[in-house]
Amino acid sequence: QVQLVESGGGLVQPGGSLRLSCKVSGSIFTMYSLGWHRQAPGNQRELVAAIARDSSTNYADSVKGRFTISRDNTENTVYLQMNSLKVEDTAIYYCNADRWARPEFRTWGQGTQVTVSS
């Protein structure tokens, strides 16, 4: 049973940076495509960034040029580096792992809160 544990959230001022981490255990890491979603109060969960098994990436338009997703296949971890943070980036951030890149086989982490405020 695959498990995902996020860390790295917190409170940061506008313009600041945070790096989120998601440790994956319980299965073969390279079988999975990975991603980060976020959900703000009153909003639907939305995709922020995704990284495929071959490490190709895609991003939501709202974060392009500011966020970077990466994976470390030796540490079984996916990262989200967030720079130039804005108040509207405030949300709970969830990582996901899709076995064989299939969303129907998706597992979620528990989420980590990111708050951008002065």
DRENPA-3360 file (N, C-alpha, C; in nm, 2 decimals, always signed):
BEGIN
1 = QVQLVESG = +0.08/-0.12/+0.00/+0.00/+0.00/+0.00/+0.09/+0.12/+0.00 ~ +0.08/+0.21/-0.11/+0.16/+0.32/-0.11/+0.11/+0.43/-0.02 ~ +0.21/+0.50/+0.04/+0.17/+0.61/+0.14/+0.25/+0.73/+0.10 ~ +0.19/+0.85/+0.12/+0.25/+0.98/+0.08/+0.25/+1.07/+0.21 ~ +0.36/+1.13/+0.24/+0.37/+1.22/+0.35/+0.43/+1.35/+0.31 ~ +0.35/+1.45/+0.32/+0.40/+1.59/+0.28/+0.46/+1.66/+0.40 ~ +0.55/+1.75/+0.37/+0.61/+1.84/+0.47/+0.65/+1.97/+0.40 ~ +0.68/+2.07/+0.48/+0.74/+2.19/+0.43/+0.64/+2.31/+0.42;
9 = GGLVQPGG = +0.52/+2.29/+0.45/+0.43/+2.41/+0.45/+0.45/+2.50/+0.56 ~ +0.38/+2.62/+0.56/+0.40/+2.71/+0.66/+0.35/+2.85/+0.62 ~ +0.39/+2.95/+0.70/+0.35/+3.09/+0.68/+0.47/+3.16/+0.62 ~ +0.44/+3.23/+0.51/+0.55/+3.31/+0.44/+0.49/+3.44/+0.39 ~ +0.57/+3.54/+0.38/+0.53/+3.67/+0.33/+0.52/+3.67/+0.18 ~ +0.44/+3.76/+0.12/+0.44/+3.77/-0.02/+0.58/+3.80/-0.08 ~ +0.61/+3.73/-0.19/+0.74/+3.74/-0.25/+0.84/+3.63/-0.19 ~ +0.80/+3.56/-0.09/+0.89/+3.47/-0.03/+0.89/+3.33/-0.10;
17 = SLRLSCKV = +0.96/+3.23/-0.04/+0.97/+3.10/-0.10/+0.95/+2.99/+0.00 ~ +0.90/+2.88/-0.04/+0.89/+2.76/+0.03/+0.92/+2.64/-0.05 ~ +0.96/+2.53/+0.01/+0.98/+2.41/-0.07/+0.90/+2.30/+0.00 ~ +0.81/+2.24/-0.07/+0.73/+2.13/-0.02/+0.80/+2.00/-0.06 ~ +0.79/+1.90/+0.03/+0.84/+1.77/+0.00/+0.73/+1.66/+0.02 ~ +0.73/+1.56/-0.06/+0.64/+1.45/-0.04/+0.71/+1.32/-0.05 ~ +0.72/+1.25/+0.06/+0.79/+1.12/+0.06/+0.70/+1.01/+0.03 ~ +0.73/+0.92/-0.06/+0.65/+0.81/-0.11/+0.71/+0.68/-0.06;
25 = SGSIFTMY = +0.63/+0.60/+0.00/+0.68/+0.47/+0.05/+0.57/+0.36/+0.02 ~ +0.62/+0.24/+0.03/+0.53/+0.12/+0.02/+0.51/+0.07/-0.12 ~ +0.59/+0.13/-0.22/+0.57/+0.08/-0.35/+0.70/+0.12/-0.43 ~ +0.70/+0.08/-0.56/+0.81/+0.12/-0.64/+0.79/+0.26/-0.70 ~ +0.88/+0.35/-0.65/+0.86/+0.49/-0.68/+0.85/+0.52/-0.83 ~ +0.94/+0.45/-0.91/+0.94/+0.49/-1.05/+0.82/+0.44/-1.13 ~ +0.73/+0.37/-1.07/+0.61/+0.32/-1.13/+0.51/+0.44/-1.14 ~ +0.54/+0.55/-1.07/+0.44/+0.65/-1.05/+0.47/+0.78/-1.12;
33 = SLGWHRQA = +0.36/+0.84/-1.18/+0.37/+0.98/-1.21/+0.32/+1.06/-1.08 ~ +0.36/+1.18/-1.06/+0.34/+1.25/-0.94/+0.29/+1.39/-0.96 ~ +0.23/+1.45/-0.87/+0.18/+1.58/-0.88/+0.15/+1.65/-0.75 ~ +0.13/+1.78/-0.77/+0.08/+1.86/-0.65/-0.05/+1.93/-0.70 ~ -0.14/+1.92/-0.61/-0.27/+2.00/-0.63/-0.28/+2.09/-0.51 ~ -0.38/+2.18/-0.52/-0.41/+2.27/-0.40/-0.55/+2.30/-0.39 ~ -0.60/+2.33/-0.27/-0.74/+2.36/-0.25/-0.75/+2.47/-0.15 ~ -0.80/+2.59/-0.20/-0.83/+2.70/-0.11/-0.97/+2.69/-0.06;
41 = PGNQRELV = -1.00/+2.76/+0.05/-1.14/+2.75/+0.11/-1.24/+2.80/+0.00 ~ -1.35/+2.72/-0.02/-1.45/+2.75/-0.11/-1.42/+2.72/-0.25 ~ -1.30/+2.67/-0.28/-1.26/+2.64/-0.42/-1.25/+2.49/-0.44 ~ -1.25/+2.45/-0.56/-1.22/+2.31/-0.59/-1.07/+2.28/-0.59 ~ -1.04/+2.16/-0.57/-0.90/+2.12/-0.58/-0.85/+2.14/-0.72 ~ -0.73/+2.20/-0.74/-0.68/+2.22/-0.87/-0.54/+2.17/-0.89 ~ -0.50/+2.13/-1.01/-0.37/+2.09/-1.04/-0.27/+2.21/-1.03 ~ -0.16/+2.19/-0.97/-0.06/+2.29/-0.97/+0.06/+2.26/-1.06;
49 = AAIARDSS = +0.11/+2.13/-1.04/+0.22/+2.09/-1.12/+0.22/+1.93/-1.12 ~ +0.27/+1.88/-1.23/+0.28/+1.73/-1.24/+0.42/+1.70/-1.30 ~ +0.47/+1.58/-1.27/+0.59/+1.53/-1.32/+0.57/+1.38/-1.36 ~ +0.61/+1.35/-1.48/+0.58/+1.21/-1.53/+0.70/+1.12/-1.49 ~ +0.68/+1.00/-1.53/+0.78/+0.90/-1.49/+0.92/+0.93/-1.56 ~ +0.91/+0.99/-1.68/+1.03/+1.03/-1.75/+1.08/+1.17/-1.71 ~ +1.02/+1.23/-1.61/+1.05/+1.36/-1.55/+1.01/+1.48/-1.64 ~ +0.93/+1.45/-1.74/+0.87/+1.57/-1.81/+0.77/+1.63/-1.71;
57 = TNYADSVK = +0.74/+1.76/-1.73/+0.66/+1.84/-1.63/+0.55/+1.92/-1.70 ~ +0.45/+1.95/-1.63/+0.36/+2.05/-1.67/+0.31/+2.13/-1.55 ~ +0.26/+2.25/-1.58/+0.23/+2.35/-1.47/+0.10/+2.42/-1.50 ~ +0.03/+2.46/-1.40/-0.09/+2.55/-1.42/-0.03/+2.68/-1.46 ~ -0.11/+2.75/-1.54/-0.07/+2.88/-1.59/-0.03/+2.98/-1.48 ~ -0.11/+2.97/-1.37/-0.10/+3.06/-1.26/+0.04/+3.05/-1.19 ~ +0.11/+2.94/-1.20/+0.23/+2.92/-1.13/+0.36/+2.91/-1.22 ~ +0.33/+2.91/-1.35/+0.45/+2.90/-1.45/+0.55/+3.01/-1.42;
65 = GRFTISRD = +0.68/+2.97/-1.42/+0.78/+3.06/-1.40/+0.81/+3.09/-1.25 ~ +0.72/+3.04/-1.16/+0.74/+3.07/-1.02/+0.76/+2.94/-0.94 ~ +0.70/+2.83/-0.98/+0.71/+2.70/-0.91/+0.78/+2.60/-1.00 ~ +0.85/+2.51/-0.93/+0.93/+2.40/-1.00/+0.90/+2.27/-0.93 ~ +0.85/+2.17/-1.01/+0.84/+2.04/-0.95/+0.96/+1.95/-0.99 ~ +1.00/+1.87/-0.90/+1.11/+1.78/-0.93/+1.09/+1.65/-0.86 ~ +1.16/+1.54/-0.90/+1.15/+1.42/-0.83/+1.29/+1.36/-0.81 ~ +1.31/+1.29/-0.70/+1.44/+1.23/-0.67/+1.41/+1.08/-0.66;
73 = NTENTVYL = +1.44/+1.00/-0.76/+1.41/+0.86/-0.76/+1.50/+0.78/-0.66 ~ +1.60/+0.84/-0.61/+1.68/+0.77/-0.51/+1.63/+0.79/-0.37 ~ +1.56/+0.91/-0.35/+1.50/+0.94/-0.22/+1.35/+0.91/-0.21 ~ +1.29/+0.87/-0.33/+1.15/+0.84/-0.33/+1.07/+0.97/-0.29 ~ +1.11/+1.08/-0.34/+1.05/+1.21/-0.29/+1.02/+1.30/-0.41 ~ +0.91/+1.37/-0.41/+0.88/+1.47/-0.50/+0.88/+1.60/-0.43 ~ +0.93/+1.70/-0.50/+0.94/+1.84/-0.44/+0.86/+1.94/-0.52 ~ +0.82/+2.04/-0.45/+0.76/+2.16/-0.52/+0.83/+2.28/-0.46;
81 = QMNSLKVE = +0.92/+2.34/-0.54/+0.98/+2.47/-0.50/+0.89/+2.58/-0.55 ~ +0.86/+2.67/-0.45/+0.76/+2.78/-0.48/+0.83/+2.91/-0.45 ~ +0.85/+2.99/-0.55/+0.91/+3.12/-0.54/+0.81/+3.23/-0.57 ~ +0.85/+3.35/-0.53/+0.76/+3.47/-0.56/+0.62/+3.44/-0.52 ~ +0.60/+3.39/-0.40/+0.47/+3.35/-0.36/+0.37/+3.47/-0.35 ~ +0.25/+3.44/-0.38/+0.14/+3.55/-0.38/+0.04/+3.51/-0.28 ~ -0.04/+3.61/-0.23/-0.15/+3.58/-0.14/-0.24/+3.47/-0.19 ~ -0.27/+3.48/-0.32/-0.36/+3.38/-0.38/-0.30/+3.24/-0.39;
89 = DTAIYYCN = -0.18/+3.22/-0.36/-0.12/+3.08/-0.35/-0.16/+3.01/-0.22 ~ -0.22/+3.09/-0.13/-0.27/+3.03/+0.00/-0.37/+2.92/-0.02 ~ -0.33/+2.80/+0.03/-0.42/+2.68/+0.01/-0.36/+2.57/+0.09 ~ -0.43/+2.46/+0.10/-0.38/+2.33/+0.14/-0.32/+2.26/+0.01 ~ -0.20/+2.22/+0.02/-0.13/+2.16/-0.09/-0.12/+2.00/-0.07 ~ -0.17/+1.93/-0.17/-0.17/+1.78/-0.16/-0.08/+1.73/-0.27 ~ +0.00/+1.63/-0.23/+0.07/+1.56/-0.34/-0.01/+1.43/-0.38 ~ +0.01/+1.39/-0.50/-0.06/+1.27/-0.55/+0.04/+1.18/-0.62;
97 = ADRWARPE = +0.01/+1.05/-0.62/+0.09/+0.95/-0.69/+0.00/+0.87/-0.78 ~ +0.02/+0.86/-0.91/-0.07/+0.79/-1.00/+0.01/+0.66/-1.05 ~ -0.03/+0.55/-1.00/+0.04/+0.43/-1.04/+0.02/+0.41/-1.20 ~ +0.13/+0.38/-1.26/+0.14/+0.37/-1.41/+0.08/+0.49/-1.48 ~ +0.08/+0.61/-1.41/+0.03/+0.73/-1.47/-0.12/+0.73/-1.49 ~ -0.19/+0.65/-1.42/-0.33/+0.64/-1.44/-0.40/+0.70/-1.32 ~ -0.48/+0.81/-1.35/-0.55/+0.88/-1.24/-0.65/+0.79/-1.16 ~ -0.70/+0.69/-1.22/-0.79/+0.60/-1.15/-0.72/+0.52/-1.04;
105 = FRTWGQGT = -0.59/+0.52/-1.05/-0.50/+0.45/-0.95/-0.43/+0.56/-0.86 ~ -0.50/+0.67/-0.83/-0.43/+0.78/-0.76/-0.44/+0.76/-0.61 ~ -0.33/+0.80/-0.54/-0.32/+0.80/-0.40/-0.29/+0.95/-0.36 ~ -0.35/+1.00/-0.25/-0.33/+1.13/-0.21/-0.25/+1.13/-0.08 ~ -0.18/+1.24/-0.06/-0.12/+1.27/+0.07/-0.22/+1.34/+0.16 ~ -0.18/+1.37/+0.28/-0.27/+1.42/+0.38/-0.29/+1.58/+0.37 ~ -0.20/+1.64/+0.29/-0.20/+1.78/+0.27/-0.12/+1.86/+0.37 ~ -0.07/+1.97/+0.32/+0.01/+2.06/+0.41/-0.03/+2.21/+0.38;
113 = QVTVSS = -0.05/+2.28/+0.48/-0.10/+2.42/+0.47/+0.01/+2.52/+0.43 ~ -0.02/+2.60/+0.32/+0.06/+2.71/+0.28/-0.02/+2.84/+0.30 ~ +0.04/+2.93/+0.38/-0.03/+3.06/+0.39/+0.07/+3.17/+0.36 ~ +0.02/+3.25/+0.26/+0.10/+3.36/+0.22/+0.03/+3.49/+0.27 ~ +0.10/+3.56/+0.36/+0.03/+3.68/+0.42/+0.14/+3.77/+0.48 ~ +0.11/+3.90/+0.47/+0.20/+3.99/+0.53/+0.16/+4.02/+0.68;
% end
